[in-house]
Amino acid sequence: MTVTSPRRRGPLSEGEQVLFVDRKERRYLVVLAAGESFQTHAGLVPHDDVIGAQEGLEVTSTGAARFLVFRPTLSDLVLKQPRGAQVIYPKDLGPMLMLADIEPGVRVFETGLGSGALSTTLLRAGAEVTGYEVRDDFARRAVENVERGLGSEVLDRYHVHIRDAYASIEHHDFDRVLLDLPEPWQVVDNLTPEILRPGGILVAYTPSVTQVMRLRRALEVRGFAAAETVEVLQRTWHVDGQAVRPDHRMVAHTGFLTHGRYRGRA
Ligand SMILES: C[S@@+](CC[C@H](N)C(=O)[O-])C[C@H]1O[C@@H](n2cnc3c(N)ncnc32)[C@H](O)[C@@H]1O
């Protein structure tokens, strides 16, 4: 079992995931195992050079490439974990936590689970998550990624069901509903005050604007208020001495975040 937590301190140990960062800022996620090696484009780095050392150390491969070694952040885990479905990017995951007002103990209904990036983010923030995923291979991948990223203890708060969320929702008493699937309005149609308590918050991630339009209409007729749709644009800057300018390239569009407060039956 692998446990990687930002609260972990001290020397790096066997079984932990670590990030090797090369001179070009490329990142490689590796699970440390005694006697094994990280294979690079320029030779090997024995894991034994890293086990027992402090984060931030620099190692050199047998082919003279240099790497810094750190514990991964949640953002690194999300970007590097094995994917089945497309994941939500960290630039949207952070705002989703804020829009959904996630705090420890909050009860979340999440669908679909995909690769588990949103699940990992919600669970790391302390939520209790019940998830519906229609594909059992994706559900398995989501659980594996959550366990690999956060450790098996967190599975006590992650309840995954292979179910079609468009058909019905059989679980009750949620404070939040988080959606990332092609037709979120079909899930909105299934909500009742027994499922999402009045005052609860819905947040949906949708890549296209036609999805936003249908979803907003559903929210309007199904008892939601204070709806808003936002797009998060993140632009990095090139900073090198006096040469300071926006980077030429950025991730322009990922998706829209739509959120609203539930008042109960319309
Ligand atoms: C884009 S992925 C979700 C990615 C996920 N949010 C993440 O961050 O890794 C969409 C998921 O919705 C699932 N899905 C589609 N229709 C569904 C339905 N009716 N009920 C439950 N899950 C569904 C798909 O199988 C897929 O795994």
The ligand as a Gaussian input file, in Angstrom:
#p B3LYP/6-31G(d) Opt

LIG

0 1
 C      -14.961000      12.692000     -18.015000
 S      -15.242000      11.297000     -17.048000
 C      -15.144000      11.861000     -15.389000
 C      -13.742000      12.221000     -14.970000
 C      -13.603000      12.481000     -13.489000
 N      -14.361000      13.640000     -13.078000
 C      -12.143000      12.655000     -13.093000
 O      -11.808000      13.753000     -12.622000
 O      -11.343000      11.730000     -13.235000
 C      -16.957000      10.983000     -17.259000
 C      -17.398000       9.701000     -16.616000
 O      -18.815000       9.660000     -16.573000
 C      -19.207000       8.302000     -16.681000
 N      -20.637000       8.261000     -17.025000
 C      -21.207000       8.574000     -18.214000
 N      -22.548000       8.430000     -18.135000
 C      -22.822000       8.019000     -16.874000
 C      -24.042000       7.685000     -16.187000
 N      -25.216000       7.756000     -16.804000
 N      -23.970000       7.330000     -14.870000
 C      -22.760000       7.245000     -14.251000
 N      -21.580000       7.528000     -14.854000
 C      -21.609000       7.916000     -16.145000
 C      -18.265000       7.782000     -17.772000
 O      -18.209000       6.382000     -17.768000
 C      -16.963000       8.459000     -17.379000
 O      -16.217000       7.632000     -16.515000

